[in-house]
Amino acid sequence: MKPRRIGDAHGGPTPLLLRSTATARLLEISTRRLWELTQIEAIPVEHIGRSVRYRMDLVSAWVAAGCPTTPGAAATIRRQAKGGAA
């Protein structure tokens, strides 16, 4: 399977913040499953007003950590991404 690429069709830069549909597509999960992970704070998110966005670097850190699905795992991912202890 060919890896999915995020960015524009002309090879533009990867966005820093992703919408839920792009994040779900990147992770190859449903948007419903992504929302479930978001609700239990298993995956790190950014809130901009009422909008929810996913930072590419934190999504990558979440995957590197083994895609934890335990409630509250997002806080651990954030600490690790900042260089802190788990």
C-alpha positions, 0 to 999 in steps of 0.5 A: 500500500502506498503511504498517504501524504498530507499536503497539497497536490503540488508537493506543498508543505505539510500543515502544522494543524490537521482537521479530524478528517485528515488526521483519521485518513492519515492514521487510517482509522475512522473519524468516529474512532478518532473522536472516541480517542479525543473524548477520552484524551488518549490522543493530543489535540489543540482547541481553537475556539470550538474547533479541534485540531491535531498537531502533526508533531504530536500525532507522530509522537502518539504513533511513536508511543504505540498509539496508546488508547488509555484515557489521559494518555495525551498528557504523557505524549505532550510531556514526552514531546517536550522532553520531560519524563513519562 
